[in-house]
Amino acid sequence: MELLKRLSETPGVPGREERVRELILSEIGPLVAETRVDAIGNLIAFKPAGKKPPRGWAVEKVMLACHMDEIGFYVRAIDDEGRLRIQNAGGFDTRNLFARRVLVQGKRDLIGVLNPTGRPVHIATDEEKKKIPTMAEFFVDLFLPARKVKQLVRVGDPVTLIQTLEQIGDCYSGKCLDNRVAAWVAINVLRKIGKRSPCDIYFVATAQEEVGCRGAGTSAFGIDPDIAIAIDTTLACDTPGIDKADAVTRLGEGIGIKVMDSGSISSRELVDAMVALAETKRIPYQLEVLPRGATDASSMQRSGAGRRTITLSVPTRYIHTVTETCHVADLKAGVDLLSAYLTK
């Protein structure tokens, strides 16, 4: 899991995914025939079919989309004391942002502390203790003179949360497993299938998913695949205080085969094919219906003339926090199912 650790801990806010892109490129280079980076910042890798398809079948193009950006921030202002005001890029629950260390990618990397304005708990009123701060109230303290801060940081520099990836029990927990686990799954799929696939595979590490699934739409338009598969995370709300019916998925019970979310409805034939294959190969799976949220499938499905689309989802607890957690068995099931499908 050393690769997953590096993927998780590498910073890459929407629009500034270059460090993640270089890491992925270093891993997939020997596994593919061609790579390129498009105008929006997607990394597109081409792996040609390694064997002939069944007689009478054309070679199909399959696109695998794994977004490489994480929710984060941009510096929007620097005040007279050298503290950074920030703009979020992606959806945060501000209750999870108190007292966090952050990485500021200025002229050099700087570590800061993220906190909201206001008085500490020791001197706060009862009403102040109940208040949930807005995003606009948060600031980053670099503990440097304002003059020095303004030499090293400018408006528009990216800021990401700092968190190491750790193994806890049968799981891995850290930041931005949404969606670095998808890159881990796809890379291991490419390693596993070798030259056994009868289809042309386009692996795309997409940009700017967290702010509107932007990169997947442009890349799907350019590639024009026959089948588009998004690999992403989904909610595993199998925790106290949530009804079992609202869990969406459960940790450790298999890869999620998405039926629908608020951005796309998966092609029925692909859902049926994935389910049949999982049952034949005895790969654990869960059918997933997500009431709110979307993946790269939403923009791939509607790009150009449209295409057959599905999402495979890694169940994840505590999404959009620095304790996102995935189960080893679900990661393995994702690799096994997608490998089986691409070599079928």
C-alpha positions in Angstrom: 0.0 0.0 0.0 3.0 2.3 -0.3 1.6 3.7 -3.6 -1.8 4.5 -1.9 0.1 6.3 0.8 2.0 8.5 -1.7 -1.2 9.1 -3.6 -3.1 10.2 -0.5 -0.4 12.5 0.9 0.4 14.3 -2.4 -1.4 17.6 -2.6 -3.6 18.4 -5.6 -6.5 20.9 -5.4 -8.8 21.3 -8.4 -6.9 23.0 -11.1 -3.5 22.4 -9.5 -3.2 18.6 -9.8 0.3 18.6 -11.3 2.0 16.8 -8.4 -0.5 14.0 -8.4 -0.4 13.8 -12.2 3.4 13.4 -12.2 3.1 10.7 -9.5 0.5 8.7 -11.5 2.5 9.2 -14.7 5.6 7.7 -13.1 3.6 4.6 -12.2 1.7 4.0 -15.4 4.5 4.8 -17.9 5.7 1.1 -18.3 2.1 -0.1 -18.5 0.8 1.9 -21.5 1.8 2.8 -25.0 1.1 6.5 -25.0 0.5 9.3 -22.6 -0.4 13.0 -22.9 -1.7 15.9 -20.9 -4.6 17.8 -22.4 -5.5 21.5 -22.1 -7.5 21.2 -18.9 -4.8 19.1 -17.2 -6.2 15.6 -17.6 -3.6 12.8 -17.9 -4.6 10.5 -20.7 -2.9 7.2 -21.2 -3.6 4.7 -24.0 -3.2 1.0 -23.7 -4.1 -0.8 -27.0 -5.9 -4.1 -27.1 -3.6 -7.0 -26.3 -5.6 -9.7 -28.1 -8.2 -10.0 -30.8 -11.8 -9.5 -29.8 -14.3 -12.4 -30.5 -15.1 -13.0 -34.2 -17.4 -10.4 -35.6 -16.7 -7.8 -32.8 -15.0 -4.5 -33.4 -12.3 -3.4 -31.0 -14.2 -1.2 -28.5 -12.8 1.8 -26.7 -13.2 1.8 -22.9 -12.4 4.9 -20.9 -11.5 4.6 -17.2 -11.9 7.9 -15.4 -10.3 8.5 -12.0 -10.3 12.1 -10.8 -7.0 13.1 -9.2 -8.1 16.4 -7.5 -9.0 16.7 -3.8 -11.1 19.2 -2.0 -8.9 22.1 -0.9 -8.5 25.8 -0.9 -7.0 28.8 -2.7 -5.6 31.9 -1.0 -8.0 34.7 -1.7 -6.4 37.5 0.5 -3.5 38.2 2.8 -4.4 40.5 5.7 -2.1 43.1 7.3 -0.9 40.6 9.9 0.1 38.1 7.3 -2.8 35.7 7.8 -4.3 34.0 4.8 -7.9 34.1 4.0 -9.0 31.2 1.8 -11.6 30.2 -0.7 -12.7 26.6 -0.7 -12.5 24.5 -3.9 -14.9 21.7 -3.3 -17.4 20.9 -0.6 -16.4 21.0 3.1 -18.3 20.5 6.3 -16.7 23.3 8.3 -17.2 21.3 11.6 -14.3 19.2 10.4 -11.9 22.1 9.8 -11.0 23.2 13.3 -7.3 23.2 14.4 -5.9 21.6 11.2 -2.4 21.8 9.8 -2.3 22.8 6.1 0.2 22.9 3.3 0.5 26.2 1.4 2.1 25.8 -2.0 3.7 29.3 -2.3 7.2 30.1 -3.7 8.1 27.2 -1.4 6.0 24.8 0.6 4.9 26.3 3.9 3.1 24.6 6.8 0.3 26.6 8.5 -2.5 26.2 11.0 -6.2 26.5 10.0 -8.7 27.9 12.5 -11.8 30.0 12.5 -12.0 33.6 13.8 -13.4 34.0 17.3 -12.5 33.3 20.9 -11.2 30.0 22.2 -13.5 27.7 24.3 -12.0 28.9 27.6 -13.4 32.4 27.2 -16.3 31.9 24.7 -19.9 32.5 25.6 -22.4 29.6 25.5 -23.8 31.0 22.3 -20.4 31.3 20.7 -19.6 27.7 21.6 -22.7 26.5 19.6 -21.9 28.5 16.5 -20.7 26.7 13.4 -18.3 29.0 11.5 -18.7 29.7 7.8 -16.0 29.1 5.3 -15.3 32.8 5.1 -14.4 32.9 8.8 -11.4 30.5 8.5 -7.8 31.7 8.2 -4.3 30.2 7.9 -1.7 31.3 10.4 1.9 30.9 9.1 3.5 32.4 12.2 5.7 34.7 10.0 5.9 38.5 9.7 3.4 39.9 7.2 6.3 41.1 5.0 7.8 37.6 4.8 4.4 36.0 4.1 3.8 38.4 1.2 7.2 37.5 -0.2 6.4 33.8 -0.2 2.6 33.6 -0.8 0.3 35.3 -3.3 -3.4 35.2 -4.0 -4.2 32.1 -5.9 -1.7 29.8 -4.2 -3.3 26.4 -3.3 -3.8 25.1 0.2 -4.4 21.5 1.3 -5.0 19.7 4.5 -2.1 17.7 5.9 -2.8 14.1 7.0 -0.8 10.9 6.8 -2.3 7.6 5.6 -2.4 5.0 8.3 -3.5 1.3 8.4 -6.2 0.9 11.1 -7.4 -2.7 11.5 -8.4 -4.0 8.1 -8.7 -0.5 6.7 -6.7 2.5 5.4 -7.5 5.9 6.7 -6.3 9.3 5.5 -7.1 12.4 3.4 -8.5 12.5 -0.1 -9.0 8.8 -0.5 -11.8 10.4 -2.5 -10.4 9.9 -5.1 -6.9 8.7 -4.9 -8.1 5.1 -4.2 -9.5 5.1 -7.8 -6.1 5.8 -9.3 -4.7 3.0 -7.1 -7.4 0.6 -8.3 -6.9 1.6 -12.0 -3.1 1.3 -11.8 -3.3 -2.2 -10.2 -5.9 -3.2 -12.9 -3.5 -2.2 -15.7 -0.7 -4.2 -14.0 -3.0 -7.2 -13.6 -4.5 -7.5 -17.0 -1.2 -7.2 -18.9 -1.9 -7.8 -22.6 -5.1 -9.8 -22.1 -7.7 -7.2 -22.9 -9.6 -7.3 -26.3 -10.4 -3.6 -26.0 -8.5 -0.4 -26.3 -8.2 1.2 -22.9 -7.9 4.9 -22.2 -7.0 5.5 -18.5 -7.7 9.2 -17.7 -6.7 10.8 -14.4 -9.2 13.6 -14.6 -8.9 17.2 -13.4 -11.4 19.4 -11.5 -14.0 16.7 -10.6 -14.7 18.2 -7.2 -15.8 21.5 -8.8 -18.2 20.1 -11.4 -16.7 17.0 -13.1 -15.0 19.2 -15.7 -12.1 17.2 -16.9 -14.0 14.0 -17.6 -16.3 15.8 -20.0 -13.6 17.3 -22.2 -11.6 14.0 -22.2 -14.6 11.9 -23.1 -15.4 14.3 -25.9 -11.9 13.9 -27.3 -11.6 10.1 -26.8 -15.2 9.3 -27.8 -15.2 5.9 -26.0 -17.8 3.2 -26.5 -18.0 2.5 -22.8 -17.0 4.9 -20.0 -16.3 3.7 -16.5 -15.9 6.1 -13.6 -14.0 4.8 -10.6 -14.8 6.7 -7.5 -15.7 6.5 -3.8 -19.2 6.5 -2.3 -20.7 6.9 1.1 -20.4 4.1 3.6 -22.8 5.4 6.3 -22.8 2.2 8.3 -22.2 4.2 11.5 -24.2 5.0 14.7 -27.0 7.4 14.2 -27.9 6.5 10.6 -30.6 4.1 9.6 -29.5 1.0 7.8 -31.6 2.0 4.8 -29.6 5.1 4.5 -26.2 3.5 4.7 -25.7 3.5 0.8 -22.9 0.9 1.2 -21.2 -0.9 4.0 -17.5 -1.1 4.6 -15.9 -4.5 3.8 -18.9 -5.9 1.9 -17.6 -5.4 -1.7 -17.1 -3.0 -4.5 -20.1 -0.7 -5.2 -21.8 -1.1 -8.6 -23.7 2.2 -9.0 -27.3 2.1 -10.1 -27.8 5.9 -9.9 -26.8 9.1 -8.2 -27.9 12.7 -8.7 -25.7 13.1 -11.7 -26.2 9.9 -13.7 -28.1 6.7 -14.1 -25.8 3.8 -15.1 -26.5 2.0 -18.3 -28.6 -1.0 -17.3 -26.7 -3.5 -19.5 -23.4 -2.5 -17.8 -24.9 -2.9 -14.3 -26.3 -6.3 -15.3 -22.9 -7.3 -16.9 -21.0 -6.3 -13.8 -23.3 -8.1 -11.4 -23.3 -11.3 -13.5 -19.5 -11.2 -13.7 -19.1 -10.5 -9.9 -21.4 -13.5 -9.1 -19.7 -15.8 -11.6 -16.2 -14.9 -10.2 -17.4 -14.7 -6.6 -16.3 -11.2 -6.2 -18.2 -9.4 -3.4 -20.2 -6.4 -4.6 -23.0 -4.0 -3.5 -25.6 -2.3 -5.6 -25.5 1.4 -4.8 -28.1 4.1 -5.0 -26.7 7.5 -3.9 -29.3 10.1 -3.2 -27.0 13.1 -3.6 -23.6 13.5 -5.2 -22.2 12.7 -8.6 -19.1 11.3 -10.3 -17.2 11.7 -13.6 -19.8 9.4 -15.1 -22.3 12.4 -15.2 -20.2 14.4 -17.7 -18.9 11.4 -19.6 -22.4 10.1 -20.2 -23.6 13.4 -21.7 -20.5 14.4 -23.6 -20.8 14.5 -27.4 -23.4 12.0 -28.6 -23.4 10.2 -25.3 -22.3 6.7 -24.4 -22.8 3.7 -22.1 -21.6 4.6 -18.7 -21.2 3.2 -15.2 -19.5 3.9 -11.9 -17.6 1.5 -9.8 -17.5 2.8 -6.2 -15.2 2.1 -3.3 -17.2 2.3 -0.1 -15.7 5.0 2.1 -16.5 6.2 5.6 -16.2 9.8 6.6 -15.9 11.2 3.1 -14.6 14.8 2.7 -12.7 14.6 6.0 -9.1 13.8 6.8 -10.2 10.4 8.1 -11.6 9.0 5.0 -11.5 5.2 5.4 -11.6 2.3 3.0 -11.5 -1.5 3.6 -8.8 -3.6 2.0 -11.4 -6.2 0.9 -13.3 -3.6 -1.1 -10.2 -2.3 -2.8 -9.3 -5.9 -3.9 -12.9 -6.5 -5.1 -12.7 -3.3 -7.2 -9.4 -4.5 -8.8 -10.7 -8.0 -9.4 -14.1 -7.0 -10.9 -12.7 -4.4 -13.3 -9.8 -6.7 -14.4 -12.3 -9.4 -15.1 -14.5 -7.1 -17.1 -11.7 -5.7 -19.2 -10.3 -9.2 -20.1 -13.7 -10.7 -20.7 
